[in-house]
Amino acid sequence: MINAFIDEIYHTALSGGAVMFPILLVGAFGFYYLYCGFSGLIPVHKALRMAGVMAKVAPLLGLLGTVTGMVQTFKIITIYGNQNPVLMADGISEALITTQSGLIIAFPIMLLSQRLSDKTTSQR
């Protein structure tokens, strides 16, 4: 069960194209800064600032993946025409997966940033 889940994540990441690695990296750093802020490893204001940056960058990288996926799709259409949808599926898949990944990473970082901010203001 877990191996199938890990395989699915791996194949989804590969389908996301070249933009997928920066999206995942931004997500990892965003959650790391939130963890450091909650645990007190770094000052909360620094953790909130960096997590906020990561939450804003993730959807933009998702948008970049959308554009690169659609450019790839149009290149395929230019070369082969639109008679074979299987050839276009890779570009469309890249576009959708990167958009989804950027949003999936940004939403929890934004919500947890707000929670950390609320936690710090209630302690004052």
Secondary structure, DSSP 4 states (H G I P E B T S, - for coil): -HHHHHHHHHHHHHHTGGGHHHHHHHHHHHHHHHHHHHHTSS-HHHHHHHHHHHHHHHHHHHHHHHHHHHHHHHHHHHHH-SS-HHHHHHHHHHHHHHHHHHHHHHHHHHHHHHHHHHHHHHH-
